[in-house]
Amino acid sequence: RNWAKAVVSKDVSFGAEGTAKSSRGAPQKHNAFRRFRTPRGLVVLVGKGSADNDELTFRIASPHDLWLHAKDRRGAHVIVPLRKSEALPDGALVDAATLAAHFSDARDEALVDVQYTSRKYVRKMKGGAAGAVVVEREKVLVLRVDKGKVAELLDGEEA
């Protein structure tokens, strides 16, 4: 399986695209996430909002995917789809962490703490608001934000 097929199959089988009605009543497609392809070819999925973060993390992501989020900040859940037992490619953690920092309240800061773990260690907070999670076995990367890298990654957004 290649990365594109793996993500597409997740979209179809887990319902990543729901339907919402426009003001005219016609159904419109809604993606719960933005999709980026890094210069190294890695696919990174970024939630669009609180409810979409829940959809991405708990319905679309697999337990062995990598989950990232700006620590102690409001922001997007970021998922790096991985095959079971697949190692993260060199530089992939920094690329995904850069997107997590950019799509958070810490967007304009030079240093951002980004937490990451396997998706299987992220669970929904009982009675918590949309997007609120409890993270176990987290690691924290102190990211020095590189504006050039941010621009390069944003240019890799796929439709």
Buried (B, 14 or more C-beta within 10 A) or exposed (E): EEBEEBBEEBBEEBEBEEEEEEEEEEEEEEBBBBBBBBEEEBBBBBBBEBEBBBBBBBEBBBEBBBBBBBBEBEBBBBBBBBEEEEEEBEEBBBBBBBBBBBBBEBBEBEEBBBBBBBBBBBBBEEEEEEBBBEBEEBEEBEBEBEEEBBEBBBEBEEE
